[in-house]
Amino acid sequence: MTAAQPKKILIVRNDKLGDFMLSYPAFALLKRSLPESQLYALVPPYTRDMAEACPWIDQVLLDEWQNNGVFGNAALLSLIKRHRFDAIISLYSTTRIGLCAWLAGIPYRLAPATKLAQIFYNHRLTQHRSRSEKPEHVYNSDLVQNFCHDLAIPQPALPVPPLLQFDTGEVSLAKQAFLQQHQLGEDTLLIFVHPGSGGSARNLSTRQYAALASKLLTTHRHVIVISAGPGEYENAQQMASHLTDTPHVVYESHNGLRAFAQHIQFADVFIGGSTGPLHIAGALDCPTAAFYPRRRSATALRWQTLNSANRRLAFSPPSDADEEDMQSIDIDVAARTISQHYLT
């Protein structure tokens, strides 16, 4: 093995689902740059399904010990040492991961030059992510591009949407089962609205989502699909209670993240806040309409979805309102814009 041809590379993105989905371009870029290398991903159990669905990841390692103190760190160190990686790229820098990478003796260690964690890496990239001057997925890809530059590896063009795609036969069967369960015709437009939130960014209220859904106009028969992940069913039911005159169904995911994502693939439009399911929809190149606060760390630019530019809409509080005042977003304007752009 030469320095420019690492055989085993570990990429770490072990935080929330949306953050992981925005690392897809980085995985794609690295695998296409080094197709013969084995690319591993370190993720928490919650994002495992989406890591296993990523076509550019060869093997998924689970970080199951994030909250277990010194014993958890020892278990993680043992896991990393066992695989004898040639390089590690931490897309999100933490002291815990940096220390384990250093103790494991990984020759090439790259991370953003932030926080105390950077002392454990022998390669660093200054990014200033807190300024939110680029989308998160670009910050992630910049690290991979820096890695390739360091090792003089030619870089292919960045991937284009969709970055995630499930087998069309599987998705077709899932859609047929969904339509039959809810007694819907095959020509019904399925407008997914996800009122839940992982808590990392402010979101619309369930009443606002219901008002939005009731104002959407289509040229075909349509139904609002209120989607709910684990722990979000009550939120979905609250939204449903406000939709007295609008056709709707509640879809609660019971069969894991992969099945949930396959349902998103057959959605005609996906509407939600800046949360994991929105970023799954973006990776699938589903048309999306997203609601973001204006707070610098949570803007529509920083957390831009991965779908094509003409398949994403973003709404935020106006400049004369508080940056996190989601109530100030004009729902009438949003509904009209979504209808004109996607539905009529």
TIPA-869772 format. One line per 5 residues: for each residue x, y, z of C-alpha. Coordinates in pm, 1 decimal. Example, Ala and Ser with C-alpha at 12.3 -4.5 7.8 and 13.67 -1.06 7.14 Angstrom:
1230.0/-450.0/780.0  1367.0/-106.0/714.0
//
This chain:
0.0/0.0/0.0  127.6/344.5/-90.8  34.1/656.7/100.4  -204.7/749.9/-180.7  -388.8/415.8/-171.3
-538.8/352.2/172.5  -712.3/16.0/188.2  -947.2/78.7/479.7  -1099.6/417.2/558.7  -1335.9/504.3/843.7
-1575.3/798.4/810.9  -1747.2/912.3/1128.1  -2084.0/1087.3/1142.5  -2235.6/956.1/1463.1  -2483.9/1226.9/1559.6
-2842.1/1281.1/1439.1  -3024.4/1132.9/1140.1  -3043.4/1454.6/938.8  -2671.6/1517.5/990.0  -2592.9/1167.8/868.1
-2808.4/1201.4/555.6  -2614.9/1516.9/467.8  -2294.7/1312.3/470.9  -2407.7/1104.7/170.3  -2221.9/1326.2/-80.2
-1901.0/1283.9/119.8  -1932.1/903.9/112.5  -2010.3/913.2/-259.0  -1716.5/1137.7/-338.9  -1468.9/925.8/-143.7
-1587.1/592.0/-281.6  -1580.2/722.0/-637.8  -1231.1/861.8/-578.8  -1103.7/532.9/-430.1  -1328.7/255.1/-564.1
-1089.6/-21.3/-454.2  -1069.9/98.5/-94.3  -1299.6/-37.0/174.8  -1514.0/243.9/313.0  -1653.3/202.8/665.6
-1904.8/424.7/843.8  -1928.4/468.0/1220.5  -2286.9/555.2/1313.7  -2524.1/520.1/1610.4  -2783.6/239.8/1599.5
-3059.2/487.1/1512.4  -2909.8/571.5/1170.2  -2794.6/218.7/1089.4  -3065.7/153.3/827.9  -2973.4/462.6/630.5
-2603.3/378.5/649.3  -2673.2/28.1/519.9  -2885.1/177.5/240.3  -2600.9/405.7/128.1  -2452.1/253.2/-190.3
-2102.7/390.0/-121.1  -2052.5/234.5/222.9  -1895.3/-110.2/232.1  -1943.3/-181.4/600.6  -2129.9/-18.5/888.4
-1988.6/-6.6/1240.5  -2217.5/80.0/1529.3  -2123.0/325.6/1800.6  -2339.5/186.3/2078.5  -2157.8/333.0/2376.3
-2184.4/710.7/2345.2  -2331.2/756.7/2693.3  -2140.1/485.0/2878.5  -1838.6/683.1/2995.7  -1496.8/523.9/3018.1
-1628.8/171.9/2956.2  -1801.2/287.9/2639.4  -1483.0/456.5/2519.3  -1286.8/136.5/2582.6  -1538.0/-63.8/2378.5
-1522.3/186.0/2093.2  -1142.0/187.4/2100.3  -1139.0/-192.4/2084.2  -1372.6/-186.0/1783.3  -1162.9/68.6/1594.9
-830.0/-99.8/1674.4  -960.8/-435.6/1557.4  -1015.4/-307.5/1204.5  -667.4/-154.3/1164.1  -778.7/143.4/957.5
-534.3/332.8/736.0  -728.5/658.4/767.8  -1015.3/817.3/955.6  -1219.1/1121.2/852.3  -1437.1/1263.5/1126.5
-1703.5/1476.9/964.3  -1815.6/1593.1/1306.5  -1535.2/1638.5/1554.6  -1563.4/1512.0/1912.8  -1294.2/1456.0/2171.8
-1414.8/1100.3/2229.6  -1368.9/993.4/1867.5  -1041.6/1182.4/1830.0  -891.7/1016.6/2136.7  -993.1/669.6/2018.2
-851.1/731.0/1670.1  -521.9/848.0/1820.6  -496.5/559.1/2067.2  -579.4/314.5/1787.9  -275.1/441.3/1597.1
-457.4/522.8/1273.7  -184.1/676.1/1052.9  -398.1/944.0/881.5  -649.9/1128.3/1100.2  -853.9/1419.7/960.9
-1121.5/1635.0/1126.2  -1243.0/1995.5/1133.6  -1000.6/2221.0/1320.8  -1240.3/2293.9/1604.4  -1263.9/2230.7/1977.2
-1019.3/2039.8/2193.1  -1070.5/1731.3/1975.5  -841.9/1866.0/1703.6  -529.2/1789.5/1906.8  -582.0/1418.1/1840.0
-575.4/1459.9/1461.8  -262.5/1497.5/1250.4  -459.9/1656.7/966.5  -711.9/1935.7/1018.1  -928.9/2157.7/801.6
-1041.0/2500.8/917.8  -1407.5/2537.3/825.4  -1584.6/2791.7/1051.9  -1909.5/2594.4/1036.0  -2059.9/2821.0/1301.7
-2075.3/3096.6/1040.2  -2310.5/2878.9/830.3  -2169.6/3014.1/505.1  -2221.3/2684.8/319.2  -2460.7/2391.4/331.7
-2366.2/2120.5/581.3  -2324.9/1865.9/302.7  -2064.6/2091.7/140.0  -1868.7/2117.6/466.0  -1869.7/1737.2/480.1
-1753.8/1701.9/120.5  -1481.0/1962.2/174.9  -1317.7/1726.5/425.0  -1310.9/1444.1/171.9  -1171.8/1677.0/-93.2
-899.4/1782.0/151.1  -818.4/1415.1/214.4  -790.2/1346.7/-158.4  -571.4/1654.2/-204.2  -337.5/1543.9/75.8
-289.4/1202.5/-87.9  -282.7/1334.9/-447.3  -592.2/1133.0/-537.9  -780.9/1253.7/-849.2  -1134.5/1360.8/-764.3
-1441.0/1285.0/-977.3  -1733.6/1519.6/-1018.0  -1966.6/1557.0/-722.9  -2266.3/1319.3/-730.4  -2603.9/1436.3/-856.9
-2947.9/1354.5/-714.9  -3089.9/1116.2/-622.0  -2825.0/1003.4/-377.7  -3054.3/741.2/-227.4  -3284.3/510.7/-422.3
-3459.4/194.4/-311.8  -3553.3/-92.4/-540.7  -3852.6/20.7/-746.9  -4023.1/-316.2/-707.2  -4003.8/-297.1/-326.9
-4129.1/60.3/-327.5  -4414.7/-25.8/-564.1  -4528.8/-306.7/-334.8  -4510.0/-76.1/-32.7  -4716.2/187.0/-214.2
-4980.6/-62.9/-322.4  -5013.3/-192.2/33.6  -5042.4/165.3/160.4  -5311.3/258.8/-91.6  -5511.9/-54.8/-17.3
-5484.3/-5.4/359.8  -5623.8/345.8/333.4  -5863.6/273.0/44.5  -5701.3/524.0/-188.2  -5699.2/521.6/-567.4
-5376.7/475.9/-759.1  -5403.9/825.0/-907.9  -5424.7/994.5/-566.1  -5152.0/1250.0/-500.1  -4981.4/1166.1/-171.2
-4873.0/1480.6/11.1  -4666.3/1380.1/311.2  -4657.7/1624.7/600.6  -4424.0/1546.0/888.4  -4507.0/1765.9/1188.2
-4257.9/1597.0/1420.4  -3912.9/1731.3/1498.7  -3593.6/1589.7/1640.6  -3565.9/1902.8/1852.5  -3255.9/2050.1/1688.6
-3451.2/2327.8/1515.3  -3776.6/2511.1/1577.5  -4074.0/2389.6/1377.3  -4425.7/2492.8/1283.7  -4701.5/2401.9/1527.2
-4941.2/2118.7/1443.7  -5214.1/2381.6/1397.6  -4997.3/2565.6/1141.7  -4927.2/2243.2/953.8  -5299.1/2166.7/950.0
-5378.2/2516.2/818.0  -5112.8/2472.7/549.2  -5245.0/2131.7/447.5  -5601.2/2259.2/424.0  -5497.3/2539.6/188.7
-5303.8/2327.0/-62.0  -5462.0/2320.7/-407.4  -5416.9/2044.3/-663.3  -5553.5/1961.1/-1004.8  -5596.2/1595.6/-900.1
-5745.6/1413.9/-607.9  -5504.1/1429.1/-318.3  -5471.2/1316.8/42.0  -5256.2/1451.3/324.0  -5040.1/1177.7/474.1
-4942.4/1281.7/826.6  -4626.0/1083.8/895.8  -4493.4/995.2/1238.4  -4176.2/827.1/1350.3  -4110.2/674.7/1694.4
-4259.7/888.9/1969.3  -4434.2/1121.9/1722.7  -4779.8/964.2/1696.1  -4941.6/1204.4/1942.8  -4807.2/1498.4/1743.6
-4953.5/1351.9/1424.7  -5289.8/1298.1/1592.4  -5293.1/1658.7/1710.0  -5246.0/1776.9/1353.4  -5514.9/1536.3/1230.9
-5762.5/1676.4/1484.4  -5742.2/2014.1/1308.7  -5808.8/1872.2/961.0  -6184.8/1844.2/980.3  -6260.0/1905.4/611.8
-5936.4/1788.2/444.9  -5883.8/1425.5/334.3  -5601.4/1280.9/542.4  -5455.2/964.0/689.5  -5198.6/910.6/964.2
-4899.4/695.0/878.0  -4709.1/581.0/1185.9  -4386.6/398.9/1105.7  -4369.4/62.7/1285.6  -4127.2/-128.0/1064.2
-3803.0/61.9/1096.7  -3633.1/348.1/922.6  -3581.8/169.9/591.7  -3956.0/106.5/551.4  -4027.5/467.5/649.6
-3781.2/588.1/385.5  -3939.1/363.9/120.3  -4272.8/530.9/194.0  -4111.5/870.7/150.1  -3982.1/757.3/-189.7
-4336.4/722.7/-322.3  -4451.3/1057.0/-179.7  -4543.7/1316.6/-440.4  -4438.2/1598.3/-205.0  -4277.2/1594.4/140.1
-4339.6/1885.8/378.0  -4172.2/1925.7/716.3  -3925.7/2100.9/940.3  -3548.6/2062.4/939.2  -3541.4/1707.0/1069.0
-3423.5/1360.0/968.1  -3717.8/1255.3/748.0  -3689.2/1579.6/550.0  -3327.4/1499.1/469.7  -3419.0/1144.4/370.9
-3669.4/1297.3/128.2  -3395.6/1524.0/-5.7  -3157.2/1233.9/-63.7  -3436.8/1055.2/-253.1  -3481.1/1368.6/-470.1
-3841.8/1393.2/-357.8  -3996.6/1741.9/-397.4  -3973.0/1906.8/-55.4  -4105.4/2213.5/121.7  -3918.0/2286.4/443.5
-3960.0/2528.4/731.2  -3650.4/2670.0/900.4  -3582.2/2931.9/1166.5  -3347.3/3215.3/1068.3  -3104.7/3141.5/1353.7
-2759.1/3128.0/1195.8  -2683.9/2772.4/1302.2  -3019.5/2647.1/1168.3  -3077.5/2837.1/843.6  -3216.7/2702.7/518.2
-2870.4/2742.8/361.7  -2683.6/2553.8/633.1  -2933.6/2264.6/635.6  -3016.2/2262.8/266.6  -3158.0/1931.4/146.8
-2983.5/1714.2/-112.7  -3251.4/1717.5/-381.2  -3233.3/1905.4/-709.9  -3262.7/2284.0/-683.7  -3603.0/2286.0/-856.1
-3730.6/2024.9/-609.8  -3676.5/2217.3/-287.3  -3863.4/2507.1/-132.8  -3770.1/2674.9/195.3  -3964.6/2907.4/423.8
-3838.0/3105.1/724.3  -3957.1/3389.7/949.1  -3947.6/3730.8/776.9  -3660.5/3968.8/847.7  -3872.5/4190.6/1072.5
-3965.3/3899.4/1303.7  -3762.5/3717.3/1564.7  -3533.4/3464.1/1397.0  -3707.6/3172.1/1572.4  -4064.1/3302.8/1551.3
-4214.0/3028.8/1334.6  -4560.9/3173.7/1397.3  -4461.3/3470.7/1181.2  -4432.0/3257.5/866.3  -4717.2/3340.2/628.4
-4897.0/3006.9/583.8  -5116.1/3140.3/303.0  -4809.8/3236.8/100.2  -4641.1/2904.2/174.4  -4947.1/2703.5/69.5
-4986.1/2903.0/-249.2  -4616.3/2865.9/-336.3  -4615.9/2489.9/-273.9  -4935.7/2445.3/-477.0  -4806.0/2645.5/-772.3
-4462.3/2484.0/-768.7  -4557.9/2120.4/-721.6  -4930.8/2056.7/-736.0  -5098.1/2252.4/-1016.8
//
